[in-house]
Amino acid sequence: MLAVARSSSCLVGRRLLSTSSVIRQEAASATPNIGSVPPPKKPVGAFRGGLTGFLFGFSLASSYAAYHLLDEYQKASAALQASVEELQQSTQKVSAHIRRIEAVEKDLKALRDTSATKEEISRVRAEVKKLYDGLHVEFLDLRSHVWGIQQDIHSLSKKEATSVRIE
């Protein structure tokens, strides 16, 4: 044993190529513990890696598509809201025009009810013509009567001693 201890003390400084169990134990006890080597990772299988990549890509594409779909939805919603507001304004304008048209129609009906027809106008014209003709005749009669009175006054004024009586 003494020989083994002497040979092991000499061997500690050198590197040995022999693989006896005693020498390996001495070498293991003589070197400091650096740490354990991590176990090798299991290689990812082709199917498992492909499935993981597909799912990752699909989720990334789905999230991108959902983002753009939401953006398009918001734009379409805003455009729809603007068109609804524009439709509401035009509806209000049309309603105002309809109210004005109804008021004009009401006024027109009231005027139509109170205005005279062609028949009424022609009847009134005929009556006015008759009145005018009657007044003209009366005026001529009155004028001739006044002229006669003037002639009488004129003839009486030429006579010297006459008296005029007006009854």
C-alpha positions in Angstrom: 0.0 0.0 0.0 2.8 2.2 0.7 3.9 1.6 -2.8 0.5 2.6 -4.1 0.5 5.8 -2.1 4.0 6.7 -3.3 3.1 6.1 -6.9 -0.2 8.0 -6.5 1.6 11.1 -5.1 4.0 11.0 -8.1 1.1 10.6 -10.5 -0.9 13.5 -9.2 1.2 16.1 -11.0 1.3 14.1 -14.3 -1.3 13.0 -16.7 -1.8 9.3 -17.0 -3.2 7.5 -19.9 -4.0 4.4 -17.9 -7.6 3.8 -16.9 -7.3 1.7 -13.8 -10.0 2.2 -11.2 -7.5 3.2 -8.5 -5.9 5.8 -10.6 -9.3 7.2 -11.7 -10.4 7.5 -8.1 -7.2 9.3 -7.2 -7.6 11.7 -10.1 -11.2 12.4 -9.3 -10.4 13.1 -5.7 -7.4 15.3 -6.6 -9.1 17.6 -9.1 -11.5 20.3 -7.8 -15.2 20.0 -8.6 -16.0 22.5 -11.4 -19.7 21.7 -11.6 -21.8 19.2 -13.2 -22.3 19.1 -17.0 -25.9 19.8 -17.9 -27.7 17.0 -19.5 -28.0 17.3 -23.2 -31.2 18.7 -24.5 -33.6 16.4 -26.3 -33.7 17.3 -30.0 -37.0 18.7 -31.0 -38.7 16.3 -33.4 -39.6 17.4 -36.9 -43.3 16.9 -36.3 -43.3 18.7 -33.0 -41.2 21.6 -34.4 -43.3 21.9 -37.5 -46.5 21.9 -35.4 -45.1 24.6 -33.0 -43.9 26.7 -36.0 -47.3 26.4 -37.7 -49.2 27.4 -34.6 -46.9 30.3 -33.9 -47.2 31.5 -37.5 -51.0 31.0 -37.5 -51.4 32.9 -34.3 -49.2 35.7 -35.6 -51.1 35.9 -38.9 -54.5 35.7 -37.1 -53.6 38.5 -34.7 -52.4 40.7 -37.7 -55.6 39.9 -39.6 -57.7 40.6 -36.5 -56.0 44.0 -36.1 -56.6 45.0 -39.7 -60.2 43.7 -39.5 -60.8 45.7 -36.4 -59.3 48.8 -38.1 -61.4 48.3 -41.2 -64.5 47.8 -39.0 -63.8 51.1 -37.2 -63.3 52.9 -40.5 -66.5 51.4 -41.9 -68.4 52.2 -38.7 -67.2 55.8 -38.8 -68.2 56.1 -42.5 -71.6 54.6 -41.7 -72.1 57.0 -38.8 -71.2 60.0 -41.1 -73.6 58.8 -43.8 -76.3 58.4 -41.1 -75.8 61.9 -39.9 -75.8 63.2 -43.4 -79.0 61.3 -44.1 -80.6 62.7 -40.9 -79.7 66.3 -42.0 -81.1 65.7 -45.5 -84.2 64.2 -44.0 -84.7 67.3 -41.8 -84.3 69.5 -44.9 -86.8 67.4 -46.8 -89.2 67.6 -43.9 -88.8 71.4 -43.7 -89.5 71.6 -47.5 -92.6 69.4 -47.1 -93.9 71.6 -44.3 -93.4 74.7 -46.5 -95.1 73.0 -49.4 -98.1 72.0 -47.2 -98.3 75.6 -45.9 -98.3 76.9 -49.5 -100.9 74.4 -50.5 -103.1 75.4 -47.6 -102.8 79.1 -48.5 -103.5 78.3 -52.1 -106.6 76.3 -51.2 -107.8 79.3 -49.0 -107.2 81.7 -51.9 -108.9 79.4 -54.3 -111.9 79.2 -52.0 -112.1 83.0 -51.6 -111.2 84.0 -55.2 -113.8 84.5 -57.9 -114.2 82.2 -60.9 -114.3 83.3 -64.5 -118.0 82.9 -64.6 -118.4 85.1 -61.5 -116.1 87.7 -63.0 -118.0 87.8 -66.3 -121.3 88.0 -64.5 -120.0 91.0 -62.4 -118.6 92.6 -65.5 -122.0 92.4 -67.2 -123.7 93.9 -64.1 -121.1 96.7 -64.0 -121.7 97.4 -67.7 -125.4 97.5 -67.1 -124.9 99.9 -64.2 -122.5 102.0 -66.3 -124.9 102.2 -69.2 -127.8 103.0 -66.8 -125.7 105.7 -65.1 -124.7 107.0 -68.5 -128.3 107.3 -69.5 -129.2 109.0 -66.2 -126.2 111.3 -66.6 -127.3 112.2 -70.1 -130.9 112.8 -68.9 -129.6 114.9 -66.0 -127.3 116.8 -68.3 -130.2 117.5 -70.8 -132.4 118.6 -67.9 -129.6 120.9 -66.6 -129.1 122.2 -70.1 -132.8 122.9 -70.4 -132.8 124.7 -67.1 -129.8 126.8 -68.3 -131.6 127.7 -71.5 -134.7 128.7 -69.5 -132.6 130.8 -67.2 -130.8 132.3 -70.1 -134.0 133.1 -71.9 -135.6 134.5 -68.8 -132.6 136.7 -68.0 -133.0 138.3 -71.4 -136.6 139.3 -70.6 -136.7 142.3 -68.3 -139.4 142.0 -65.8 -139.9 138.3 -65.1 -139.7 136.4 -62.0 -138.3 132.9 -61.7 -139.9 130.2 -59.6 -138.1 127.0 -58.9 -140.2 124.3 -57.6 
